[in-house]
Amino acid sequence: MKATISLLIASVGIAAAGTAPKQIAIEPIDVAPSYGVGQYFSLQGGINAYQNYEGTIRRTIGGESYALEAKEKIGGVGGIKWGYGWDGETVKPAIELDAFYNGVDVGLDLRDSSGSNVGSATARFDTGAFLINGILRFDTDSAFLPYLGVGIGGWVGQTEDTRVTIGGSSARISDNDTNGDLAAQAIAGCDYFYNDTTSIYIEYKYLNYWGADLPSDDPVQQHIVVAGLKWFF
């Protein structure tokens, strides 16, 4: 009997020793990329869609005093950004340098001392804006990251080739007037990341220029829309 039990125990041991351990499959964990984090560089371009010029510019032409009232026109915008973004669960802060060219062909109505429209004028307003922006990107658990921001800095530029037309005759009244002062803006936009390091974006800027050599102390208010590419590294 003892021999039989010993034989059974030995048989079980041999069988157990010859059995391979069961393989347990481990599913890989899918970690979503953290978009908008790190240093980045951007190219941007778009339009200055609307400008609000407060006040009336007065000039003396041929011994007569005239009022020049600016009209809004569409202009062009193009530039770069350089920034850094931090990670966050729902809000991702960033800081960036926003530098861009901003040019508008300005049209003006020419009115005499009685207020009658007696002619027109044109000028070119070319400026460069340099602002530091604070940005808040909002994590949507997708490749879309909307954002809001504000910026402050300065601008430099010049009004070029101001020409007046009265009764079919044209005259240049100014070649180049250089000026510049404080600039500030509010920003709203959205990034779409088509891979971990590259996004395309569209952005609205409500840009204000102070010190634009106008009779009013109010800033030149501008509505700008740009699109561009960002590269994170």
DRENROMI-587265 format. One record per atom (N, C-alpha, C): residue in one letter; x, y, z. Coordinates in steps of 0.1 Angstrom, whole numbers, plus 5000, padded with zeros to 4 digits. Atoms other than C-alpha are relative to their C-alpha. Last residue first. Example, Ala and Ser with C-alpha at 12.3 -4.5 7.8 and 13.67 -1.06 7.14 Angstrom:
DRENROMI-587265
S499149895000;S513749895071;S499250115008;A500949885000;A512349555078;A500950125000;
//
This chain:
DRENROMI-587265
F498750084999;F510157044701;F500650015013;F499650014986;F506657184691;F501349905000;W499250124999;W506057314655;W500549995015;K499150004988;K503157554650;K500849875000;L499550124995;L501457634617;L500950015012;G498650045000;G499357924607;G500349865004;A499950144999;A496058114603;A501549964999;V498850065006;V495458484610;V499849845001;V500250145001;V492358704616;V501249944993;I499150085008;I492859064627;I499749855001;H500550134999;H490359324641;H500749914989;Q499850085012;Q492059654647;Q499549865003;Q500550134997;Q491359944671;Q499949914988;V500550055013;V493460254666;V499749855003;P499250085008;P493760374702;P499449974986;D500450145001;D491860664717;D500949924991;D499150084992;D493860984724;D499649855000;S500550064989;S492061154695;S501049925008;P500449904990;P493861394673;P499449945012;L501449965003;L495661104656;L499650115010;D500049865006;D499461054655;D498650044996;A499950015014;A499260674661;A499850144993;G499049915005;G500160694697;G500150004985;W500149874995;W498260384709;W501150094993;Y498849925001;Y497760074688;Y499750145007;N500149854998;N495059824698;N501450064999;L498749934998;L494759464685;L499750155001;Y500549874999;Y491759234688;Y501150095004;K499349904991;K493458924675;K499150135000;Y500549875001;Y491558614661;Y500750095010;E500049914988;E493458294656;E499450144997;I500649885004;I493357984634;I499850095012;Y500949924991;Y495657694639;Y499450124993;I500549895008;I497557404624;I499050085009;S501449965000;S499457184647;S499850104990;T500449905010;T502656984647;T498550035001;T499149894999;T504556784674;T499650124991;D499649964986;D502356494684;D500750145000;N499150104994;N500556464650;N500550065013;Y500250125008;Y497556634633;Y501249905002;F498750075001;F497256874662;F499849884991;Y500450145003;Y494357124657;Y501449924998;D499050095007;D494957444675;D499449874997;C500150154998;C492157694683;C501149934992;G499650085011;G492058074687;G499849855003;A500750124999;A491058374708;A500349914988;I499850115010;I493358664715;I499049895003;A500750124995;A493159004732;A499949904989;Q501050085008;Q495659264722;Q499449905009;A500650114992;A497959544734;A498949934992;A501050095007;A500259794717;A499549905010;L500550124993;L502160094732;L499049924991;D500449994986;D503960344710;D499649875005;G500250124993;G505160414675;G499750025014;N500549994987;N505860684649;N499949865006;T499750114991;T507460764616;T499550025014;D500149954986;D505861004591;D500249875009;N499950104990;N507060934555;N499950075014;D499350115005;D506361134523;D500049885010;S499050064990;S503661374531;S500749884994;I499949904989;I501361614512;I500949945010;R499450074989;R501561444477;R500250105012;A498849954995;A499261614452;A500449925012;S499550074989;S496461504429;S501350075005;S498649974999;S494161704406;S500649935013;G499250065011;G490861564395;G501550025001;G500449965014;G488861804415;G500849954989;I501149905000;I490761744447;I499750044986;T500649975013;T492961434452;T498850095001;V501349945000;V495261404481;V499650034986;R500449925012;R498261174485;R498650055001;T501349944999;T499961044516;T499750094988;D500649955013;D502960844505;D498650045002;E499249975013;E503860654537;E499150064989;T501049975010;T502560644573;T500750054988;Q500049875007;Q505260484594;Q498850014991;G500550005014;G505760204619;G500150144994;V499349895008;V506760094653;V499549994986;W500050005015;W504659884677;W500850124995;G499949875007;G504759794714;G499949984985;G498749975006;G504059524739;G500050134994;I499649864998;I501159364757;I501450024994;G498749975003;G499259034750;G500350155002;V499849865000;V496158854762;V501550034997;G498849944995;G495058494757;G500050164999;L500249864998;L492358244750;L501350065005;Y499249924990;Y492757884737;Y499550155000;P500349855001;P490957604719;P500850075011;L499749924988;L492857274718;L499650144998;F500449865000;F491557024692;F500250065014;A498949925007;A493456694690;A499750154998;S500050035014;S491156534716;S501150084994;D499850145002;D490756504753;D499949964985;T501350055004;T489356864753;T500149854998;D499950145004;D492357024771;D498649954998;F501050084993;F491957404772;F500049864994;R500650105009;R494957624762;R499149915008;L500650114993;L495557944783;L499449904990;I501050085006;I497958194767;I499549895009;G500350114990;G499958484780;G498849934994;N501450054997;N501258694751;N500049895011;I499950124992;I504358914748;I498649955004;L500850024987;L503959154720;L500449875007;F499150094992;F506059304691;F499349995014;A500550024986;A504059474663;A500849895007;G499650134994;G505559604631;G499650005014;T499550014986;T503859874611;T500549875003;D499250124998;D503059994576;D500550005014;F499750014986;F500160254571;F500749865003;R499650134997;R499960354534;R500550005015;A498750014993;A498060664526;A500349865003;T499650144997;T495160774504;T501350015007;A498650024998;A493161094501;A500349865003;S499750124993;S489761204488;S501550005002;G499050095006;G487961504475;G500349885009;V499549945012;V485461784483;V501149924993;N499050095005;N483161624508;N500550064987;S500350075013;S481361914524;S501249924995;G500450144998;G481861984561;G499749934987;S501550014998;S481762364558;S499649865002;S500449944987;S485562394565;S498550005002;D499649864998;D486362154537;D499450055013;R501149914998;R486161774538;R500550145002;L499549864998;L488561514524;L498850105001;D500949895006;D487461154528;D500650135004;L500549894992;L490360914536;L499150094992;G500749905008;G491460574524;G499450105009;V501049924994;V494160374543;V499450104990;D500249885009;D496160104526;D498850085006;V501449975005;V496859874556;V500250124991;G500049895009;G500059694568;G498650024994;N501449975000;N500759474599;N499950124990;Y500249885008;Y504059294601;Y498550024998;F500650005013;F504259044630;F500050134993;A499449895008;A505958944662;A499549994986;D500849985012;D504258744689;D500550124993;L499749885007;L506558624717;L499350004987;E499450005014;E504958344736;E500350144996;I499649875002;I503858224771;I500750014986;A498949985009;A501857914777;A500450155000;P499549865002;P499357774802;P501250004990;K498650005003;K497657434797;K500550144997;V499549875005;V494257404814;V501549994998;T501149945007;T492457074820;T500450134993;E501050105002;E495056834834;E498850064991;G501049994990;G498057054828;G498849914997;D501050104999;D501257064808;D499050035011;W500050094989;W503257374801;W498849915000;G501250054994;G503757554768;G500249905011;Y499850124992;Y506757754755;Y498649975007;G500650014986;G506758024729;G500449875007;W499150094993;W508158174696;W499549995015;K500150014985;K505758334672;K501149905005;I499550124993;I506258454636;I499550005015;G499050004990;G504858704611;G500349875006;G499250125001;G502358814585;G501150005010;V499250034988;V499459054583;V500849874998;G499350134999;G497759214553;G500849995013;G498550005001;G495259494551;G500549865002;I499450124997;I491459544545;I501550014998;K499750095011;K490159894545;K500749885005;E499450134997;E488460124570;E500349934987;K501050105003;K487860494561;K500749865002;A499550135005;A489860774576;A498849914998;E500750104992;E488461124579;E500349874994;L499850135006;L490761404567;L499449895009;A500150114991;A489561754575;A500249874993;Y500850115003;Y490762044554;Y500049895011;S500050114990;S492162384561;S499049904996;E501350044995;E492862604530;E500149895010;G500649894992;G496162784523;G498649975006;G500349885009;G496962544494;G499450125008;I499650035014;I496562244517;I499650124991;T500249885008;T496362284555;T500649974986;R498849965008;R495861944572;R499650134992;R500149885007;R493461824599;R501350044993;I498749945003;I493161464610;I499850134992;T499949955013;T489761374625;T501450074999;G499549875001;G489261154656;G500250044985;E500749894993;E488960784662;E500650144997;Y499249884998;Y490260534636;Y499150115007;N500849894995;N488560194638;N500950125004;Q499349914992;Q490259924617;Q499050125004;Y500849884997;Y488659614601;Y500950095010;A501349995007;A489859294584;A499350145002;N500549904991;N493659304591;N498650044994;I500549875004;I494258984572;I499750095012;G501549985001;G496158664575;G499750144996;G500449915010;G499558504581;G498550024999;Q501349965001;Q501358304608;Q499850114989;L500249915011;L504458094612;L498550044999;S501249985009;S505057934645;S500250104989;F499849895009;F507857804668;F498850004990;Y500650015013;Y507357584699;Y500450134992;Q499649895008;Q508957484732;Q499449994986;G498649995005;G507157224752;G500250134993;V499149994989;V503557114757;V501450014994;G499849864996;G500657174733;G501150025011;Y499949905011;Y499456814730;Y500350145007;S500349884993;S500056554757;S500350124990;P498949905000;P499856234737;P499550135007;A500249895009;A497255984749;A501150105000;V499849874993;V498655674766;V499850114990;D500049905010;D497255344753;D500150145007;I500849884995;I498255084779;I500150114989;P499249875000;P499454764762;P499150115004;E500449905010;E497354454771;E500850135002;I500249874994;I499254194791;I499750104989;A499849895009;A498753834780;A499750135007;I501149904998;I499253574807;I500250124991;Q499649875004;Q501253264797;Q498850105002;K501049945009;K500452944816;K500550154997;P500949904993;P503552784831;P499150064990;A499549865002;A504752474811;A499150095008;T501149905005;T503752134826;T500650144999;G500049995014;G506651874828;G498950104994;A498749955005;A507351934864;A500050024985;A499949864996;A503751884874;A501250074994;A501049935008;A503551554856;A500050155002;I499450005013;I506751434873;I499150074990;G498849915000;G505451534907;G500650014986;V500549875000;V502051364901;V501250114999;S500649975013;S503751044891;S499550144999;A498949985009;A506051054922;A499450034986;I499449874997;I503051094945;I501150034990;L500949905005;L501250804928;L500650145002;L500050005014;L504250574932;L499150114994;S498849945005;S504650664968;S500150014985;I500149854998;I501050584974;I501250074996;T501049945010;T501350244957;T499950155002;A499349995013;A504550164977;A499150064989;K499149895000;K502850245009;K500750024987;M500849885000;M500050005000;M500950135000;
//
